[in-house]
Amino acid sequence: WKVTYGTGHTGHVVFRNEGTVEATFDGEVWKVGGPYKVEGNTLSISDSACGLGYWCRYTANWYSDDSIRMTLIADTCTGRRTDVNGSVLVRER
């Protein structure tokens, strides 16, 4: 997925079938990742930046079958919340 983060930065997010996610930021060399779960339209993530045992929850609001906007449910990790809340993901084909 191509992502425009809530901060306006861009990058890519890869959701793997085994339940892990990896996010990158254009112009940066570091990555962040960890496990994820999807229940209905709720996405829960635990990542290496905020602590792999610490989960957040976001609503995935689908615009179409290839674009999503993420809306905060619960996340007290400031850096992740700043990036993820309001982010828009567009599926790359």
N, C-alpha and C positions, 0 to 999 in steps of 0.2 A: 504494500500500500504506500502511496505517496501521501505524506502528511504535512499539513500546515498546522503547527502547534499553536496553542492559545496565545503565545508570545509573539506570533508572526514568523518565527523561524520555520524552516522547512527541513524535511528529511524523509526517511523511509521507516516503515514498521513491517516486520515479518512475523506473522502468526503461524507457528508450526503445528502440524497435526498432533504431535505428541504432547501439546499443552504448554509450550514455551513461546515467549515473544522476545523480539530483539528490536530496539529502536536506535536509529542513527540520526545525526543532525548534519545537514549539508554544511561543508566547510570545517567540520570537526573530525578528529580521528577516533574519539572514544565512542563507546557503545554502552547501552544500558539494556538489561534484560532480566528475565526470570519467568516464573510460571504465570499462567492466566487461566481463568475459567469463564465460561459464558453460560448464563442461566436466563433464558428468555432474551430480553433486550438489555440485561445487566452484564457488564464486563467487570470482572475483578482481576486485579493485577498485583503481584508481589515482585519487586525488582531490586536489583543490586545497588541502586543509588539510595534507596530508602530503607533497605533491610529486607532480606529474603523471607522473613517471617511476618512482615507487616503488609497487610492487604488493604487495597483501596477498592471503591466501587464507583462505577460510572454508568449512566444510561447511554446506550448506543441508539441514537435517533437516526433511522435510515431515511435518506432523501430518495434513494432509488436502490436498485440491487448492486450498485457499485460506489456508493458514497454514504458516509456516516459523519454525524457530528456528535462529539462526546460531551456529556453534561454531568457535572459533579453530583454524586450522591453523598459520599463520605471519603475524605482523604485529608489527613492532617500533615502529610509530608509536603512542605511548601514548594519545593522545586518541582516535584512531580505534578502537584495540583496546578501550578502555574502553567506548565507545558500541556497537560492533558485536558484540563477543563476548557471547553470551547474549541478544541482541535477538530479539524476536518480531515478525514481520510478518504482518499479516492483510490479505488482498486486499479492497479496497473495491469494491463493485459499483455 
